[in-house]
């Protein structure tokens, strides 16, 4: 049996890759997001579009998981899910969430928070039809998402059964219980690691339709 880990105080790194200054960032936070996101793509990081999303239920109990960003425009930031998932249940009663992008190779992270709404059925259908065929099938059989299933074998059997059932269909219809969500941002925070834990943190807060840039204590 492995020893219990009691002290992690010696496990630490120093951050020295870059700096973040007010005069060097974009006035619009979405444009700053795109600058950093494109840098993450150019660096060929593993799934730089993966993000953690925090939601909370009606009792304020938080839930956190990782999803994939599937759209980033001036309108907002999109992901797709089962509407009956824990995410969907949370957002139905408390339509606010926060995203977190963490790119350790660049010593950067971005937080984006705001109100979340469902995107249109047409947009959801368009995205669903772009997915690989097996991913489309998985969306159909993975319901209720987060529900209990007796075994891995049963899950695979359901998947294979539907594969056979729809083998002659050229196109699958999007399940009614599956679709997209869009976060409408009201707050951003850009974090750049710095030496001695004196990290750079710049926040954008939307006040009366105008973005206010502020530096935060590390």
Number of C-alpha atoms within 10 A of each C-alpha: 3 4 5 6 6 6 7 7 6 6 6 7 9 11 19 14 13 13 17 17 11 14 7 9 16 14 14 13 24 20 14 16 20 14 13 18 18 13 14 19 13 10 12 10 14 11 12 19 17 17 21 16 21 18 22 20 18 12 9 10 9 11 13 15 12 13 15 16 19 15 16 16 10 11 12 17 19 20 20 20 18 22 22 17 18 21 23 21 17 24 22 17 12 17 19 19 21 20 25 18 20 18 20 12 11 18 18 21 17 21 19 24 19 18 16 21 17 19 16 12 14 10 11 18 17 11 15 22 15 10 11 10 14 13 12 18 21 18 19 21 17 16 17 15 17 12 10 8 13 7 9 8 10 11 15 12 12 15 18 15 12 15 15 9 9 12 10 8 8 7 11 14 12 19 15 11 15 20 23 22 22 22 24 19 24 15 18 25 21 23 21 23 23 19 14 10 11 12 19 21 21 21 21 22 17 15 10 7 8 10 17 15 19 13 15 13 9 13
